[in-house]
Amino acid sequence: MASPVLDSEPKHTPEPSTHTAAGTSSTTAPAAKIALVIVLAAELMDVLDQSVVLTALPTLQRSIGAGPATVQWLTAGYALPLALGLITGGRLGDAYGRRKVFLIGTAVFTFASLLCGIATGPGMLIAARVFQGGAAAVMIPQVLATIHVTFDGTNRSKAFGLYGAVLSLGAVMGPILGGVLTQADLFGLSWRPIFLINLPVGLAVIILGRKIITESTAETADRLDLTGMLLSAPAMVLIVFPLTEGHAHHWPLWCFAMLATGLLVLGVFLRHQQRKKDAPLVVLSLFQGKPFSGGLSAQLMLGLLSGMFFMTWTLYLQRGLDMSPLQAALAFVVIALGEMAGALIAIKTAGRFGRRVPQTGALIALASTAAYGLQISSRQTDLTLLAMTAPLLLLGIGFGTIGGPLADMSLRKVPHESAGSASGLFNTSVHLGIALGTALTALVFFSATGGSPDGAVNRDAFTGVLWWVGGAFGVMWALMFFLPRQTNSQAE
């Protein structure tokens, strides 16, 4: 996948005392291309596993006797340990070697996938999903960090463009893959192949990664900030858990108490990081750069609007338009095609137009969201998949032109020694955004439907969601003014 676009050897000037071999001129072009494919394969496994269970849930419930609480924890059990471990996972790579930590995380993720696939009951499956999410938190920060220290110049922008393509494609292909594999009932295994498919991919990543990926470390992060870890983990749990579970429990007082406590612990954590001069868990000086702070905020908005849109859109398609699960999956394919086209645009431009590419993508997505809302209001039950193809394709193009360039420009000025920390923060922001977006669905969608399957109620509620999503795209567009106007050596 990478060969046509990564056309030359990465050029890096070695930085003494900040990183080792990865990213230096000694890295051959073929090895860099293969290394990119390896880390992107791991990224794809993670993105797919976040959503692959959605379309398999009815079959899974019947198979293992899962109740409503189990269904919630099949997604939350993966998302929570992933969100709370990303910052620590990124710093682990800085301290002990990004390749080493990446391979360990991938091995544990693959083993956890096996446990998911052979689970005999709800308890075992939930435990395996928690294990899997924790492993992903160790594995995923190394992807962006490895790309950051391996590529430079045009090759870097193209590599991040491919990263964005994988991110976008995996997000919409997860439900499709889950539905297809479950429906196929391969070897009479029912839903289990949605997890077992990770085994051959994970093994290939481990074997090839050990041979191809060059090790890189940050000498200044020679040990972990254990106090920071003990503060950051509960802070993330106390913030993300009530946002994820609040609606299911009708927002009781304990949810708000947890949020308040989480913010308090987060404040203590930031104060500790400010005082710690020797290898902090989070390098706060990163936030002094406008591109990183602005990009992180835009990434948060991307997660927020994604959390609102995709869940409510699935319900709109099946309840508001009475589509079958297969028809709804085809609608996801339309957006996926648009995202692939948008990602290709990002790859071809390769950073030449700086922030104008993702900003244009945000405006295209905003316009298509508004057009889609007007179309839903006017066509009501007569709206067909063919009729909605144009706005969905444009929405996909918008998504596809945002992901890769946003990561590229946000991390461009980050020193190599802080690559893992920055990557962990960048990934954490999108997961926190998704949790916030999911929480907002209670306000902008479920409060209007009351859980009713009535088509008219769900159509009206989803139209309201689209205005929120459009507003989030507008905020994201404004935040992107903090990104560099151009991405060459004269970038601001």
Secondary structure, DSSP 4 states (H G I P E B T S, - for coil): --TTT--S-------TTT--STTSTTS-HHHHHHHHHHHHHHHHHHHHHHHTTGGGHHHHHHHHT--HHHHHHHHHHHHHHHHHHHHHHHHHHHHH-HHHHHHHHHHHHHHHHHHHHT--SHHHHHHHHHHHHHHHHHHTHHHHHHHHHH--HHHHHHHHHHHHHHHHHHHHHHHHHHHHHHHHTGGG-TTTHHHHTHHHHHHHHHHHHHHHSPP---TT--S--HHHHHHHHHHHHHHHHHHHHTGGGT--HHHHHHHHHHHHHHHHHHHHHHH--SS-SS-GGGGGSHHHHHHHHHHHHHHHHHHHHHHHHHHIIIIIS---HHHHHHHHHHHHHHHHHHHHHHHHHTTTTTTHHHHHHHHHHHHHHHHHHHHHHHHGGG--TTTTHHHHHHHHHHHHTTHHHHHHHHHTTS-GGGHHHHHHHHHHHHHHHHHHHHHHHIIIIIHHHTT---HHHHHHHHHHHHHHHHHHHHHHHHHGGGS-S--STT--
